């Protein structure tokens, strides 16, 4: 298993799912982590070294989890020796790939707010170099377009932590919106904190939806409505896909793990002022 990017909630849960799948199939899992900055510069040589190491062991197959564009091309040489499964929101080819559906998370999370009656909905965007962030913003924009509403995107976060969400909350006019779709739960947490300091609290003054359903989301104040992504399921599915490719020697179609809306107390119908 090769992880290209930061080990945040999603990638950590994928690794857990892979470990569970490996135990079930009585396989041994090796893991290499290539840490790259959010500017996504200079990662190619590190990925090449990690792939070369796997091939020298040798391994029966490589599963790579990458949230940045361009990793597929780095795997072409390895594909000549072993099966490769790509965990990506934007794979170059649909074959031999697994992913969550961040576009649907953005679409359905925003639709939930629209269905409640909100029309002024801002989006706290994730890092611009990450496929998941781009797909969630596209889903948000499509939901707004379908409803005839103007999108309001609060820039691109420098990372997935709560700090950019807090900064977005400090920078926005609290009277300019009644709802928020945040690209992940951490950004939503930071936004909640900033708005509470400004005297605004969800869901009385505005509604907010996150993405991931990280374990702490149920204990935010208020508990966070979020789009749950089954990252462990992604890990288990990718391991089963790899096992099938090794056993049959054949390519496999893409498998997508769809998100699920989890409604908690951070969303409500807009308050009439």
C-alpha positions as CSV (number, residue, x, y, z in Angstrom):
1,X,0.0,0.0,0.0
2,X,1.4,3.4,-1.0
3,X,-0.2,6.6,0.3
4,X,0.7,9.8,-1.5
5,X,-0.3,12.7,0.6
6,X,-1.1,13.5,4.2
7,X,-2.4,10.9,6.6
8,X,-5.6,12.6,7.5
9,X,-8.9,11.0,8.7
10,X,-9.8,9.6,5.3
11,X,-6.5,8.0,4.4
12,X,-6.0,6.7,8.0
13,X,-9.5,5.0,7.8
14,X,-8.6,3.5,4.3
15,X,-5.5,2.0,5.8
16,X,-7.5,0.5,8.6
17,X,-9.9,-1.0,6.1
18,X,-7.0,-2.4,4.1
19,X,-5.6,-4.0,7.2
20,X,-8.9,-5.6,8.0
21,X,-9.2,-6.9,4.5
22,X,-5.7,-8.3,4.5
23,X,-6.3,-10.2,7.7
24,X,-9.5,-11.7,6.3
25,X,-7.7,-12.8,3.1
26,X,-4.6,-13.9,5.1
27,X,-2.4,-11.5,3.2
28,X,0.6,-9.4,4.4
29,X,0.3,-5.6,3.9
30,X,3.3,-3.3,3.5
31,X,2.7,0.4,3.7
32,X,4.8,3.4,2.4
33,X,3.8,7.0,3.1
34,X,4.9,9.8,0.8
35,X,4.3,13.1,2.6
36,X,3.8,16.1,0.3
37,X,2.9,19.6,1.0
38,X,-0.4,21.1,0.0
39,X,1.4,23.0,-2.8
40,X,2.0,19.5,-4.3
41,X,5.5,20.1,-5.6
42,X,8.4,17.7,-6.0
43,X,6.6,14.5,-5.1
44,X,7.3,12.5,-8.2
45,X,10.8,11.2,-7.3
46,X,9.6,10.1,-3.9
47,X,6.8,8.1,-5.4
48,X,9.2,6.6,-8.0
49,X,11.5,5.4,-5.2
50,X,8.6,3.9,-3.2
51,X,7.3,2.0,-6.2
52,X,10.8,0.7,-7.0
53,X,11.1,-0.5,-3.4
54,X,7.9,-2.4,-3.6
55,X,8.9,-4.1,-6.9
56,X,12.3,-5.0,-5.4
57,X,10.8,-6.9,-2.5
58,X,8.9,-8.2,-4.5
59,X,5.2,-7.7,-3.9
60,X,2.2,-9.4,-5.5
61,X,0.4,-6.1,-6.2
62,X,0.4,-2.4,-5.3
63,X,-2.5,-0.4,-4.0
64,X,-1.9,3.4,-4.2
65,X,-4.0,6.0,-2.5
66,X,-3.5,9.4,-4.0
67,X,-5.5,12.6,-3.7
68,X,-3.5,14.6,-6.2
69,X,-3.5,14.6,-10.0
70,X,-0.7,12.9,-12.0
71,X,0.0,9.8,-9.9
72,X,-1.5,7.4,-12.5
73,X,1.3,8.1,-14.9
74,X,3.9,7.3,-12.2
75,X,2.4,3.8,-11.9
76,X,2.6,2.8,-15.6
77,X,6.0,1.1,-15.2
78,X,4.8,-0.9,-12.2
79,X,1.7,-2.1,-14.1
80,X,4.1,-4.1,-16.4
81,X,5.1,-6.2,-13.4
82,X,2.2,-6.5,-10.9
83,X,-1.5,-5.6,-10.7
84,X,-2.1,-2.0,-9.5
85,X,-5.2,-0.6,-7.9
86,X,-5.7,3.1,-7.8
87,X,-7.7,4.7,-5.0
88,X,-8.6,8.1,-6.5
89,X,-11.5,10.4,-7.1
90,X,-10.1,11.2,-10.5
91,X,-8.5,8.1,-12.0
92,X,-7.1,8.3,-15.5
93,X,-8.9,5.1,-16.3
94,X,-12.0,3.7,-14.6
95,X,-10.5,0.2,-14.6
96,X,-8.7,-1.1,-11.5
97,X,-9.8,1.9,-9.4
98,X,-11.8,2.4,-6.2
99,X,-13.0,5.7,-4.7
100,X,-15.6,7.5,-2.7
101,X,-17.9,9.9,-4.5
102,X,-17.0,13.3,-3.3
103,X,-19.0,14.9,-6.1
104,X,-22.1,13.3,-4.8
105,X,-21.2,14.4,-1.3
106,X,-21.1,18.0,-2.4
107,X,-24.3,17.6,-4.5
108,X,-26.4,15.9,-1.8
109,X,-25.0,17.9,1.1
110,X,-25.9,21.2,-0.7
111,X,-29.3,19.8,-1.8
112,X,-30.1,19.0,1.8
113,X,-29.7,22.7,2.7
114,X,-31.7,23.8,-0.4
115,X,-34.5,21.4,0.5
116,X,-34.7,23.0,4.0
117,X,-35.4,26.3,2.3
118,X,-31.9,27.9,2.3
119,X,-31.0,30.1,-0.7
120,X,-27.8,31.9,0.6
121,X,-25.4,29.0,0.9
122,X,-21.6,29.5,1.1
123,X,-19.0,26.8,0.5
124,X,-15.9,26.5,2.6
125,X,-13.7,24.9,0.0
126,X,-10.9,22.4,0.6
127,X,-7.3,22.6,-0.7
128,X,-7.2,23.3,-4.4
129,X,-4.5,20.7,-5.1
130,X,-6.7,17.8,-3.8
131,X,-9.1,15.9,-6.0
132,X,-11.6,15.4,-3.2
133,X,-11.9,19.2,-2.7
134,X,-12.3,19.9,-6.4
135,X,-15.1,17.2,-6.7
136,X,-16.9,18.5,-3.6
137,X,-16.9,22.0,-4.9
138,X,-18.2,20.8,-8.3
139,X,-21.1,19.0,-6.6
140,X,-21.9,22.1,-4.6
141,X,-21.9,24.3,-7.7
142,X,-24.2,21.8,-9.6
143,X,-26.7,21.8,-6.8
144,X,-26.7,25.6,-6.6
145,X,-27.1,25.8,-10.4
146,X,-30.0,23.3,-10.5
147,X,-31.8,25.5,-7.9
148,X,-31.1,28.7,-9.7
149,X,-28.9,30.0,-6.9
150,X,-25.6,31.9,-7.1
151,X,-22.6,30.0,-5.7
152,X,-20.5,31.7,-3.0
153,X,-17.2,29.9,-2.5
154,X,-14.9,31.1,0.3
155,X,-11.5,30.6,-1.4
156,X,-9.5,27.4,-1.1
157,X,-8.2,26.2,2.3
158,X,-4.5,25.7,2.7
159,X,-5.1,22.3,4.3
160,X,-7.9,20.1,5.7
161,X,-7.6,21.3,9.3
162,X,-10.0,23.4,11.4
163,X,-7.8,26.5,11.1
164,X,-8.7,27.5,7.5
165,X,-12.4,26.9,8.5
166,X,-12.0,29.3,11.4
167,X,-10.4,31.9,9.2
168,X,-13.2,31.6,6.6
169,X,-15.7,32.1,9.4
170,X,-13.9,35.2,10.5
171,X,-13.7,36.7,7.0
172,X,-17.3,36.2,5.9
173,X,-20.2,38.6,6.6
174,X,-22.6,36.7,8.9
175,X,-25.6,38.4,7.3
176,X,-24.6,37.3,3.8
177,X,-25.7,33.6,4.1
178,X,-28.1,31.3,6.0
179,X,-26.3,28.0,5.3
180,X,-22.8,26.5,4.8
181,X,-21.5,23.5,3.0
182,X,-18.0,22.8,4.3
183,X,-15.6,20.5,2.3
184,X,-14.9,18.4,5.4
185,X,-15.8,18.2,9.1
186,X,-12.6,19.8,10.3
187,X,-13.3,22.9,8.2
188,X,-16.9,22.9,9.5
189,X,-15.6,22.8,13.1
190,X,-13.4,25.8,12.6
191,X,-16.2,27.7,10.9
192,X,-18.6,26.9,13.8
193,X,-16.1,28.2,16.3
194,X,-15.5,31.5,14.4
195,X,-19.3,32.2,14.1
196,X,-19.9,31.4,17.7
197,X,-17.4,34.0,18.7
198,X,-19.3,36.4,16.4
199,X,-22.5,35.7,18.3
200,X,-24.0,33.3,15.7
201,X,-24.8,29.7,16.5
202,X,-26.1,26.9,14.4
203,X,-28.8,26.0,13.8
204,X,-30.6,29.0,15.2
205,X,-28.7,31.5,13.0
206,X,-27.5,29.4,10.2
207,X,-27.2,25.7,9.1
208,X,-24.0,23.8,8.3
209,X,-23.1,20.5,6.7
210,X,-19.7,18.8,6.6
211,X,-18.2,15.8,4.9
212,X,-16.5,12.6,6.3
213,X,-18.5,11.9,9.5
214,X,-15.3,11.7,11.5
215,X,-16.0,10.2,15.0
216,X,-16.0,13.6,16.8
217,X,-18.6,15.1,14.4
218,X,-21.5,13.6,16.5
219,X,-20.1,15.5,19.6
220,X,-19.6,19.0,18.0
221,X,-21.7,21.8,19.4
222,X,-24.2,21.3,17.8
223,X,-23.7,17.7,16.5
224,X,-22.8,18.1,12.9
225,X,-24.9,17.1,9.9
226,X,-22.5,15.5,7.5
227,X,-22.0,13.4,4.4
228,X,-20.6,10.1,5.7
229,X,-17.9,8.5,3.5
230,X,-17.1,4.8,4.2
231,X,-13.3,5.0,4.0
232,X,-12.8,1.7,5.7
233,X,-15.1,0.2,3.0
234,X,-12.9,1.7,0.4
235,X,-9.9,0.0,1.9
236,X,-11.6,-3.4,2.2
237,X,-13.0,-3.1,-1.4
238,X,-9.6,-2.3,-2.8
239,X,-8.0,-5.3,-1.1
240,X,-10.7,-7.6,-2.5
241,X,-10.2,-6.1,-5.9
242,X,-6.4,-6.6,-5.7
243,X,-7.0,-10.2,-4.6
244,X,-9.3,-10.8,-7.6
245,X,-6.8,-9.3,-10.0
246,X,-4.0,-11.5,-8.6
247,X,-6.1,-14.6,-8.8
248,X,-7.5,-14.1,-12.3
249,X,-4.9,-12.0,-14.0
250,X,-7.7,-9.8,-15.3
251,X,-8.6,-6.1,-15.0
252,X,-11.6,-5.1,-12.9
253,X,-14.2,-2.3,-13.3
254,X,-14.2,0.8,-11.0
255,X,-16.0,0.4,-7.8
256,X,-17.4,3.5,-6.1
257,X,-18.5,3.8,-2.4
258,X,-21.4,6.2,-2.3
259,X,-21.8,8.8,0.5
260,X,-24.7,8.8,3.0
261,X,-26.3,11.9,4.5
262,X,-26.3,11.9,8.3
263,X,-28.7,14.5,9.7
264,X,-27.9,15.9,13.1
265,X,-28.7,19.1,14.9
266,X,-26.5,21.6,12.9
267,X,-29.2,22.0,10.1
268,X,-32.7,23.3,10.3
269,X,-35.1,25.5,8.2
270,X,-33.9,29.1,7.9
271,X,-35.1,31.4,10.7
272,X,-37.4,34.2,9.5
273,X,-35.9,37.5,10.7
